[in-house]
């Protein structure tokens, strides 16, 4: 059995650690923050097996003008960062062809289909208080908006994802807390949410620690290599020997991969949330107004409004304006919502141009495995990713076909 170094203590890293321990491996997780304190802390809490539509779709170029000119648009690019983002954006736009979208949707379906089952395996008795198969509502404010989202419905239907179209009276019956703005909805009964994503990650991490896993609060600086193998990870405290490395450091994974000679297109799709006091009555499931690209989810501590996407890099400070927009939108949709935000948050979602994560062996190293790039669906895909990584390392038949997530699909491995 191997001594495995896992870089990253988010939902991907701790899920990998837990499943690898079940195979008898010794795991050490390296992260400068406690488990779940990064992007895993502030996500929308969605666990949606029907989340299969990639960000880049046919017609995405027509929307590009607003990315620079409207700072309140669902996707906004800081013009100062644009020169650095251009190569990634070119790949992003190219990924929006219909054949590619169909292939990505199929791969996302495979990764997301059994999320609840695998989380229940990881959490045990804690699962009931954290995971809720509550359904999700996708909402439309006009018939035109409903028609515009035809591709999403088509993709989900082709993949066998159950859904039901609701009219205004049915929407109000299901969620009486909503205002009368919505003319259509799609209800996904097999989806749901986690009511405390930070607690979910912490609970899995506590289980890893009970089984002898080590958590080292340190940033990774480099790797010690010998030929095609990594012999040690290097932190501020010096080199830490290991037999195998799993890179699951979220948006920072690209920088670490470059130290190993890998050039994988990874961008921070910066996301925001605001926490508001729960309105009375409050929603009982995640609410997703499609045009606004936000999700409003009932959490243990209130109503979380999460979403928008901002491309401004890893180092730019939080944009308070982006967070304020979320609060205004929530009050637009929930008439009884009058309280001010309890807290605001910004996190770095690790996004690849084609909306698929990188999961699998390094193209250059025999003992390095990659697990990052889940973008806005890290919580949904986290549990299955952990099991898939364990299968790959064990060289047994994998739980799903790993080929769509391979790193070399970008054909950008540097040779030196």
Buried (B, 14 or more C-beta within 10 A) or exposed (E): EBEBBBBBBBBBBBBBBBBBBEBEBBBBBBBBBBBBBBBBBBBBBBBBBBBBBBBBBEEBEEEEEBBEEEBEBBBBBBEEBBEEBEEBBEBBBEBBEEEBBBBBBBBBBBBBBBBBEBBBBBBEEBBEBBBBEBBBBBBBBEEEBBEBBEBBBEBBEEBEBBBEEBEEEBBBEBBEBBEEBBBBBBBBBBBBBBBBBBBBBBBBBBBBBEEEBBBBEBBBBEBBBEEEBBBBBBBEEEBBEBBBBBBBBBBBBBEBBEBBBBEBBBBBBBBBBBBBBBBEEBBBBBBBBBBBBBBBBBBEEBBBBBBBBBBBBEEBEBBEEBBBBBBEBBBBBBEBBEBEBEEBBBBBBBBBBBBBBBBBBBBBBEBBBBBBBBBBBBBBBBBBBBBBBBBBBBEEEBBBEBEBBBBBBBEBBEEE
